[in-house]
C-alpha cells in the first residue's frame, strides 16, 4: 500500500517528537543524574553563600567596671566594585541618599577597581531609613551588613592605653586592634567568628539566613586603670604641658606594693574615634610613658644615693665640701647652683646639688653604680602589656667614657621611660622590692566568670633600711628643697625633681629646653601612690624646670588619688591650726591630739613654690606668704627654737604664724634673730640645723 502524504508527514512529526523527547530525557539525565551534584553546587553558589558572622568584640573596662571601650550593633552598606559598570552612575544614585560626597565616592570606586578589589565599604553605621532607601534601588552592586562598631564611652580617656581599632585593609569586614590594649590583646578581645548560610534572590538580595555556627563573644578585659585618677592625671598633665611649651609628656601613677598602674597619661592627647588621615601628624597617638625615653637629670640622683648607701660608708649626715658652684672633672667643668661650701648627703638630695652628687658618684665608683642602675631595671623593657615599649639606653660598663661616671651620677648619658621612673620610685616606696608593672586586672568571659591576674611577687634589690633612708631624705626635697611645689596638704610626701638640659646636635651644645620631671610618693610612712611626671622639651626657661612645672602636677594627681583611695590624712591643716591658736590667744590651747604630725606641708605652706632645681637654676629666696606674715601681730618676740627637731620647729612656727627659713637637718643649733628679739610683721626667723 502506498503511504499517503499526510501519513508521511505525521510519521516525520512523530520522529521529531521522539527525537525531541530523547533530547529532553538525555538532558534530564545529564542534569539530574550524571552531573546532578556539580550543577546543584553551582546553583547553590548562585543562590546561597556562606558568610562569616563576626563575634561581638569584648569590652575594655577600668578597675571599677566603667566601660572605656565597648561594641554595639550597627548596619553598614558596602559595594562590590567589580559589578559596577559606571562609577559615576552608581555614585550619583547612592551618594545623595547617604549624605556622602559624590566625588569622594567616585574616587573610592575607581581606586577599588584599579586595585581589583571585590569589596569596599560605602558607609558604616547607617540609619534604617538610609538602608531602606538604598535597598529600594535594587542595585546588584550594593550589599548591606549587620556588624559591630567600637565606641569609647569615656571619650578621650586613656586612648594611648586603651588603643584603637580599624579596618586594616580596605576589603576587611571586621575591625581589628591597631594600637594599645586593643592591639596587644586583639585575639582575645575579638573572639571567634561564626558562620551563616545566606539565601539570595535573582538580584542577590538576602531573603533568608541560616546560622551554621554561633560566634563566640570576645573576652572583656578589666584594666588596673582607675578612670577618676586617670582623668585627674590627664587634666593636670595637659595644663602643665601647654604652660611649659613641652613637646610631649607622660604621667604614670602606680600602686608601689602591687605594681598596678592606676593612671597612664600622655601629652598631647587624641580622640580615639578619629582615624589618622594620610599626612596627619600622629604624635598625639604615641604612648609617651613607654615609648619615649629621655635623659632624667637629677631624678636619677636617687639611684646614685641608693648605691652609695649600700656600697660605701656614706650616711645621710655625711658632710661634703667643695660645694662652690662647679666641679672640675678632668678638662670638663660641671656647674651647680649651690655655693654654700658644705652640704650633707641629705642636703645634696634636697637641694639637688650637682657637685655633691658627682662626689657621691665618685665614691660609689662606676662598677657599683652600673650594677644598681641595672638592678632598678633601667636599660631593659618592663614587659608591660602594651605594644611599642622602648627599653631606654644604658651603655655597657665597658663603653663608659672617662667622664661617664660624673655625668651618669647626675642623670645624663642614660635614657629612661616614665614607666621605668615610676617603678624605680616604687622600689623606694615599698621597702626595696622591684615589682612587675601590671595593667590587666582580669579577663571576663561572656557568662560573667572572671579570671583574675595574681599580683606578681617583687624582687628585692635594695635593703629595707636603704629604702627608708631614701624616703626620709626625699622628704627634705619637698620640705625645704627643690620640690616644695609638690607638697600635698594633709599628707607627708617625698620625691625628687629633675631638669635635664636637652643637647642640641646642630649647635653641639646644651639648649635652654629641658626634660622636666618629678618622681614622688605619699603618704611617706606607708606610700599608697607613686607618681612619675615627665615633660619633654619644655621651652619656658626656669619656668620649665621640674620643680616649677612637674612638681605641681604630682601634687594635683597624688592628692586626688589619695582622696579617691580613701587614704586617711596624716595631719591637720597647719593654717587652720594657726588660726585656732590666734583665736584662743594661745598656741598651747591646741592639744597634741589635734595638732597631729604637722610637718611636711608646714614648710611648703610657709614658703614660695618656686623651684631651686638642678643644673642651670640660680638660687632664689622664696618670698614670704602674705597670709601668714600679716596675721603675725606687730611687737611679737621671736620664740626659742634652739634644741628642737625640725618637725617641732615647723609645728610651732605654723601655730604662731611665723615664717621660718630652714637650713640643714637634725636639731636647731642657731637662729636669727635670737630668742626674745622683737619681730616686725612679715619677718623671717632663720634657723640652722645640725647634728
C-alpha positions in Angstrom: 0.0 0.0 0.0 1.2 3.3 -1.0 1.9 5.7 2.0 -0.1 8.9 1.7 1.3 12.3 2.0 -0.4 13.1 5.3 0.7 9.8 6.8 4.3 10.6 5.8 4.1 14.0 7.4 2.7 12.5 10.6 5.4 9.9 10.7 8.1 12.6 10.4 6.4 14.6 13.1 6.4 11.6 15.4 10.1 11.0 14.8 10.7 14.6 15.5 8.7 14.4 18.7 10.5 11.2 19.6 13.9 12.8 19.0 12.9 15.9 21.0 11.8 13.5 23.8 15.1 11.7 23.7 17.0 15.0 23.9 14.9 16.1 26.8 15.3 12.9 28.6 19.0 12.9 27.9 19.3 16.4 29.2 17.3 15.4 32.3 19.6 12.5 32.8 22.6 14.9 32.3 21.3 17.4 34.8 19.6 15.1 37.3 21.9 12.0 37.3 25.3 12.3 35.8 26.0 16.0 36.7 23.5 16.5 39.5 25.9 17.2 42.3 28.0 19.6 40.2 25.1 21.6 39.0 23.4 21.6 42.4 26.6 23.1 43.8 26.7 25.7 41.1 23.1 26.6 41.8 23.8 26.9 45.5 26.7 29.1 44.8 24.5 31.4 42.9 21.6 31.4 45.3 23.4 30.8 48.6 26.7 31.8 50.2 28.5 31.0 53.4 29.2 34.3 55.3 31.3 34.9 58.4 29.3 36.2 61.4 31.7 38.4 63.3 31.8 38.0 67.0 31.0 40.8 69.4 34.3 42.4 70.5 34.9 42.3 74.2 34.7 45.4 76.2 37.6 47.2 78.0 36.8 48.4 81.5 38.5 50.2 84.2 39.1 48.6 87.6 35.7 49.8 88.9 33.9 48.3 85.8 33.5 51.6 84.0 33.5 51.0 80.2 36.4 52.5 78.4 35.6 50.7 75.1 32.6 48.7 74.0 31.0 47.3 70.9 27.4 48.0 69.6 25.5 46.5 66.7 25.3 48.6 63.5 24.1 48.3 59.9 26.6 49.1 57.2 26.5 49.4 53.4 29.2 48.0 51.1 29.8 47.9 47.3 31.2 45.2 45.0 33.3 47.3 42.7 33.7 44.5 40.1 29.9 44.6 39.5 30.0 48.4 38.9 29.9 49.3 35.2 29.8 53.1 35.6 31.2 54.6 38.8 29.6 58.0 38.0 26.1 56.4 37.8 26.5 54.4 41.0 27.8 57.3 42.9 25.1 59.7 41.6 22.4 57.3 42.8 23.9 56.4 46.2 25.7 59.4 47.5 22.7 61.7 47.9 20.8 59.0 49.8 23.7 58.5 52.3 24.7 62.2 52.6 28.1 61.4 51.0 30.2 63.5 48.6 29.7 62.1 45.1 33.2 63.0 44.1 34.7 61.1 47.0 32.5 58.0 46.3 33.6 58.1 42.6 37.2 58.3 43.6 36.9 55.4 46.1 35.2 53.2 43.5 37.8 53.9 40.9 40.6 53.2 43.4 39.0 49.9 44.3 38.6 48.9 40.6 42.1 49.9 39.9 43.4 47.6 42.6 40.9 44.8 41.5 39.2 44.8 44.9 35.9 43.0 45.0 34.7 44.7 48.2 34.6 48.2 49.7 32.8 49.8 52.5 30.5 52.7 51.4 29.2 53.8 54.8 29.3 52.4 58.3 26.5 52.8 60.9 23.7 53.8 58.6 20.2 54.7 59.7 17.2 52.4 59.0 15.8 55.0 56.6 19.0 55.2 54.7 19.2 51.4 54.4 15.6 51.2 53.1 16.2 53.9 50.5 19.3 52.2 49.2 17.7 48.7 49.0 14.7 50.2 47.1 17.0 50.9 44.2 17.7 47.2 43.7 21.3 47.7 42.7 23.2 44.4 42.4 26.5 46.1 43.4 25.1 47.1 46.8 25.1 44.8 49.9 24.1 45.5 53.5 25.7 44.0 56.5 25.0 43.5 60.2 28.2 44.3 62.1 29.8 45.8 65.1 31.1 49.3 65.8 33.6 50.2 68.5 32.6 53.1 70.9 34.5 54.8 73.6 32.0 55.9 76.3 34.6 58.0 78.2 35.7 59.9 75.1 39.5 60.5 75.0 40.2 58.9 78.4 43.4 56.9 78.3 43.3 56.4 74.5 47.0 55.6 74.3 46.4 52.8 76.8 43.1 51.5 75.6 44.1 51.8 72.0 42.2 52.0 68.7 40.6 49.6 66.2 40.1 49.9 62.5 39.8 48.1 59.1 43.5 47.2 58.5 42.7 46.6 54.7 40.0 48.2 52.6 38.4 44.8 52.0 38.3 43.9 55.7 34.8 43.4 57.2 35.8 43.3 60.8 37.6 45.9 62.9 40.9 44.8 64.4 43.1 46.3 67.1 45.7 48.8 65.8 47.2 50.2 69.0 47.2 49.9 72.8 45.4 47.1 74.5 43.2 46.8 71.5 46.2 45.6 69.6 48.2 43.6 72.2 45.1 41.6 73.3 43.3 41.7 69.9 42.8 37.9 69.6 41.2 37.6 73.0 39.0 40.7 72.5 38.0 39.7 69.0 36.6 36.3 70.0 35.8 33.6 67.4 33.6 34.3 64.3 30.6 32.2 63.5 29.2 31.1 60.1 25.8 31.6 58.4 24.2 30.5 55.1 22.6 33.3 53.2 19.8 32.7 50.6 19.6 35.3 47.9 17.2 36.2 45.1 17.9 36.9 41.5 19.2 40.3 42.4 21.4 38.8 45.1 19.4 40.3 47.9 19.4 38.2 51.1 15.9 36.9 51.9 16.8 34.2 54.5 19.7 33.5 56.8 20.5 30.1 58.4 23.1 30.0 61.3 25.6 27.3 60.9 28.0 28.2 63.8 27.3 30.6 66.6 30.1 33.2 67.1 31.9 33.2 70.5 31.9 36.7 72.0 35.3 38.1 72.8 36.6 38.4 76.4 36.1 41.6 78.4 39.4 43.0 79.7 39.4 44.8 83.0 42.3 47.2 83.4 44.0 48.3 86.6 43.4 51.9 85.5 41.1 54.0 87.7 39.1 56.3 85.4 38.8 59.0 88.0 42.6 59.1 88.7 43.2 58.9 85.0 41.0 61.9 84.4 42.9 63.9 87.0 46.2 62.9 85.5 45.3 63.9 82.0 43.9 67.3 83.1 47.0 68.2 85.2 49.4 66.9 82.6 47.8 68.8 79.7 47.7 72.0 81.7 51.4 71.7 82.5 52.3 70.7 79.0 50.6 73.7 77.5 52.0 76.1 80.1 55.6 74.9 79.7 55.5 74.6 75.9 56.6 70.9 76.2 56.8 68.9 73.0 55.3 65.9 74.8 54.8 64.5 78.3 53.8 61.5 80.3 52.5 60.6 83.7 52.4 57.2 85.4 50.6 56.6 88.7 51.3 53.2 90.3 50.5 51.3 93.4 54.0 50.7 94.7 53.2 47.4 96.5 51.4 45.6 93.7 52.8 47.3 90.6 49.2 48.0 89.3 49.0 51.1 87.0 46.3 53.4 88.3 46.8 56.0 85.6 48.9 56.4 82.5 48.6 59.6 80.6 50.3 61.1 77.6 50.5 64.6 76.2 49.3 65.6 73.7 46.1 63.6 73.7 43.8 62.4 70.8 40.3 61.3 70.0 40.2 57.5 69.5 37.1 57.7 67.3 39.0 59.6 64.6 41.3 57.7 62.3 44.7 59.0 61.3 44.4 60.6 57.9 47.2 60.4 55.3 49.8 63.1 56.1 48.4 63.8 59.5 50.8 64.2 62.5 50.2 61.1 64.7 52.4 62.4 67.6 49.4 62.5 70.0 48.7 58.8 69.5 52.1 57.8 70.9 52.1 56.3 74.4 54.9 58.6 75.7 55.1 56.8 79.0 56.5 53.6 77.4 57.8 54.7 74.0 59.7 58.0 74.6 63.0 57.5 76.6 64.5 60.8 77.9 67.5 61.9 79.9 66.1 62.0 83.5 68.6 64.5 85.0 68.5 65.0 88.8 65.8 62.4 89.4 68.5 59.9 88.8 70.4 61.1 91.8 68.1 58.8 93.9 69.8 55.8 92.2 73.3 57.3 92.9 72.4 57.7 96.5 70.9 54.2 96.8 74.2 52.8 95.5 76.1 55.0 97.9 74.2 53.9 101.0 74.8 50.2 100.2 78.3 50.2 98.8 80.1 52.9 100.8 80.3 54.2 104.3 78.4 57.3 103.4 75.4 58.2 105.5 72.7 60.8 105.1 74.5 63.1 107.6 77.9 62.8 105.9 79.3 66.2 105.1 80.7 67.0 101.7 82.9 70.1 101.0 83.8 71.9 97.8 80.1 72.8 97.1 81.1 76.1 95.4 79.2 76.3 92.2 81.1 73.9 90.0 83.4 70.9 90.0 86.4 70.2 87.7 86.5 66.6 86.3 89.5 66.3 84.0 89.1 69.0 81.4 85.3 69.2 82.0 83.6 71.6 84.4 80.2 70.6 85.8 78.1 73.5 87.0 76.0 73.8 90.1 73.6 76.3 91.6 74.7 75.7 95.2 77.6 77.8 96.6 77.4 77.0 100.3 80.7 75.3 100.6 79.4 72.2 102.5 76.3 70.1 102.4 75.3 66.8 103.9 74.2 63.9 101.7 70.6 64.6 102.7 71.0 68.3 101.7 72.7 67.3 98.4 69.5 65.5 97.5 67.1 68.1 98.8 68.9 71.0 97.1 69.8 68.9 94.0 73.5 69.7 94.1 75.4 68.5 91.1 78.8 68.9 92.7 77.7 66.8 95.7 76.1 64.1 93.5 79.3 63.9 91.4 81.3 63.4 94.6 79.0 60.7 95.8 79.2 59.0 92.4 82.9 59.1 92.5 82.8 57.4 96.0 80.5 54.7 94.6 82.6 54.0 91.5 81.4 53.1 88.0 81.0 49.3 88.5 78.8 49.7 91.6 76.7 52.5 90.0 76.2 50.5 86.9 75.1 47.4 88.9 72.5 49.5 90.7 71.2 51.1 87.5 70.6 47.6 86.1 69.1 46.4 89.4 66.5 49.1 89.2 65.6 47.8 85.7 66.9 50.6 83.5 68.0 49.7 80.0 65.5 46.9 79.5 61.8 46.6 78.8 59.4 46.1 81.7 57.2 43.8 79.6 54.1 45.7 80.4 51.1 44.5 78.3 51.4 47.3 75.8 52.9 47.5 72.3 55.7 49.8 71.3 57.6 49.8 74.6 61.2 51.0 74.5 64.0 49.8 76.8 65.8 53.1 77.2 69.5 53.4 76.9 72.2 52.3 79.5 75.6 51.8 77.9 77.6 48.7 78.9 80.2 49.5 81.5 82.9 48.7 79.0 81.7 51.6 76.8 81.7 54.2 79.5 84.0 57.1 78.8 86.2 58.8 81.3 83.5 61.4 82.0 80.6 59.0 82.1 80.7 58.4 85.9 80.1 62.0 86.9 77.5 62.6 84.2 75.6 59.4 84.9 75.7 60.3 88.6 73.5 63.3 87.8 71.3 61.6 85.3 73.0 62.2 81.9 74.3 59.7 79.4 71.3 57.5 80.2 67.8 57.5 78.9 64.7 56.0 80.7 61.0 55.9 80.2 58.4 57.4 82.6 57.2 53.9 83.4 60.7 52.9 84.4 61.0 56.0 86.5 57.7 55.2 88.3 58.9 51.6 89.0 62.1 53.0 90.5 60.0 55.2 92.8 58.0 52.1 93.8 61.2 50.4 94.9 61.9 53.2 97.4 58.3 53.5 98.4 57.6 49.8 99.1 60.8 49.0 101.1 63.2 47.9 98.4 61.3 45.5 96.1 61.3 45.8 92.3 57.7 45.0 91.2 56.4 44.0 87.8 54.0 46.6 86.3 50.5 45.3 85.9 47.9 46.8 83.5 45.5 43.8 83.2 43.4 43.2 86.3 41.2 40.4 85.0 39.6 38.8 81.9 35.8 38.2 82.0 34.0 35.6 79.9 30.6 36.0 78.3 29.0 34.1 81.2 30.3 36.6 83.7 33.0 34.5 85.2 36.4 36.2 85.7 40.0 35.1 85.5 41.9 37.5 87.8 45.6 38.0 87.5 47.6 37.4 90.6 49.9 40.1 91.8 53.5 39.2 90.9 56.0 38.8 93.7 58.6 41.5 93.9 62.4 41.0 93.8 64.4 42.6 96.5 67.1 44.9 95.0 67.9 47.2 98.0 67.7 46.8 101.7 64.6 47.9 103.6 66.7 50.3 105.6 68.1 51.8 102.4 64.6 52.5 101.1 63.6 54.1 104.4 66.7 56.4 104.4 65.9 57.4 100.8 62.3 58.2 101.7 63.4 60.3 104.7 65.9 62.2 102.6 63.4 62.7 99.8 61.1 64.3 102.3 63.5 67.1 102.5 63.1 67.8 98.8 59.5 68.8 99.4 60.1 70.1 102.9 62.7 72.7 102.1 64.3 71.7 98.8 63.7 71.9 95.1 60.3 70.3 95.2 58.3 72.4 97.5 55.6 72.9 94.9 54.8 69.1 95.3 53.6 69.5 98.9 50.2 67.7 99.4 48.0 69.4 102.1 47.3 66.8 104.8 49.9 64.3 103.8 53.6 63.8 104.3 55.3 63.1 100.9 58.7 62.6 99.4 60.1 63.0 96.0 62.8 64.3 93.6 62.9 66.9 90.9 64.7 66.7 87.6 65.6 69.3 85.0 67.9 67.9 82.3 69.1 70.3 79.6 68.5 68.9 76.1 71.5 68.6 73.9 71.2 70.4 70.6 73.0 68.4 67.9 73.1 71.3 65.5 75.0 73.6 67.9 76.8 70.8 69.6 75.8 72.2 73.0 73.0 72.2 75.5 69.9 74.3 74.7 67.5 76.1 77.0 65.0 73.4 76.6 64.6 70.8 79.4 63.3 67.4 80.3 61.4 68.4 83.4 60.4 65.6 85.7 59.2 64.8 89.2 59.1 61.5 91.0 57.1 61.4 94.2 55.2 59.1 96.7 52.8 59.6 99.5 52.0 59.1 102.4 55.6 59.0 103.4 55.3 56.4 106.2 53.4 53.9 104.1 53.2 55.1 100.4 50.0 54.2 98.6 50.7 56.0 95.4 53.8 56.7 93.3 53.5 59.3 90.6 56.2 60.0 87.9 55.7 63.1 85.8 57.7 63.9 82.7 57.5 66.9 80.4 59.9 66.6 77.4 61.2 69.7 75.7 59.9 72.5 77.9 60.6 75.9 76.5 59.9 78.5 79.2 63.4 78.6 80.8 63.3 78.2 84.6 59.5 78.0 84.5 60.1 74.7 82.7 62.2 73.1 85.4 60.9 70.0 87.2 60.3 71.8 90.5 58.3 74.5 88.8 56.2 72.6 86.3 56.3 68.9 87.1 56.1 69.0 90.9 52.7 70.8 90.9 51.3 68.0 88.6 52.4 65.4 91.2 50.6 67.5 93.9 47.3 67.6 91.9 47.3 63.9 90.9 48.5 62.5 94.2 46.1 64.5 96.3 43.2 63.4 94.0 44.4 59.7 94.1 44.7 59.7 97.9 41.2 61.1 98.3 39.7 58.6 95.8 41.6 55.8 97.5 40.2 56.9 100.9 43.7 57.2 102.4 43.5 58.9 105.8 45.2 62.2 106.2 48.5 62.4 108.1 47.9 65.7 109.8 45.5 68.7 110.3 46.0 71.8 108.1 48.6 73.9 109.8 47.0 77.2 108.7 43.7 76.2 110.3 45.7 75.4 113.5 47.4 78.7 113.4 44.0 80.5 113.1 42.7 78.4 116.0 45.7 79.4 118.1 45.3 83.1 117.4 41.6 82.9 118.2 42.3 81.4 121.6 45.3 83.8 122.1 47.4 80.9 123.0 49.1 78.2 120.9 49.1 76.0 124.0 45.3 75.6 123.7 45.8 73.4 120.7 46.1 69.9 122.0 48.7 67.4 120.8 45.8 65.3 119.7 44.5 67.9 117.3 47.8 69.1 116.0 48.9 65.7 114.9 52.1 65.4 113.0 52.3 68.8 111.3 55.5 68.6 109.4 55.9 68.2 105.7 53.2 70.5 104.5 54.1 73.2 107.0 57.2 74.3 105.3 55.7 74.3 101.8 52.8 76.3 103.0 55.2 78.8 104.6 57.3 79.2 101.5 57.0 80.0 97.9 56.7 77.2 95.4 59.5 78.5 93.2 61.9 75.8 92.1 65.5 75.8 93.3 66.1 72.9 90.9 69.1 71.5 89.2 71.8 72.1 86.8 71.3 75.6 85.4 69.0 77.1 88.1 70.0 80.2 90.0 69.4 80.1 93.7 66.5 82.3 94.7 65.0 83.4 98.0 61.4 82.4 98.3 59.2 85.4 99.1 57.0 85.2 102.3 53.4 84.0 102.0 51.5 87.2 102.9 48.5 85.5 104.5 50.7 84.2 107.4 53.0 87.1 107.7 50.2 89.6 108.0 48.5 87.6 110.7 51.5 87.7 113.0 50.9 90.7 115.3 53.5 93.5 115.4 55.6 93.6 118.6 55.7 89.8 118.9 59.0 88.3 120.1 61.0 85.5 118.4 60.4 82.2 120.1 63.3 79.9 121.1 63.6 77.2 118.5 67.1 76.0 119.7 67.5 72.4 120.6 64.2 71.4 118.9 63.8 68.9 116.0 62.9 70.2 112.6 59.3 68.9 112.8 58.8 70.6 116.2 60.1 73.9 114.8 57.7 73.8 111.9 54.8 72.9 114.1 55.4 75.7 116.5 56.0 78.2 113.6 52.8 77.2 111.8 50.8 77.5 115.0 52.2 81.0 115.7 52.1 82.2 112.1 55.8 82.7 111.9 57.8 82.2 108.7 61.0 80.2 109.1 63.9 79.7 106.7 65.4 76.3 107.5 68.8 75.0 106.5 70.3 71.6 107.3 68.7 68.9 109.3 68.9 67.4 112.8 68.4 69.7 115.7 68.1 73.5 115.7 71.5 75.0 116.6 71.4 78.6 115.7 68.6 81.1 115.0 68.5 84.7 113.8 67.0 86.8 115.3 67.8 85.5 118.8 65.0 84.3 121.1 63.1 87.2 122.6 64.0 89.7 119.9 61.2 91.8 118.6 59.8 90.7 115.2 58.4 93.0 112.6 55.3 91.9 110.7 56.4 89.5 107.9 59.8 89.0 109.3 61.5 85.6 108.9 63.3 83.6 111.5 66.4 81.8 110.1 67.2 78.5 111.7 70.3 76.5 111.2 70.1 72.8 112.0 72.9 70.3 112.6 73.7 67.0 114.2 
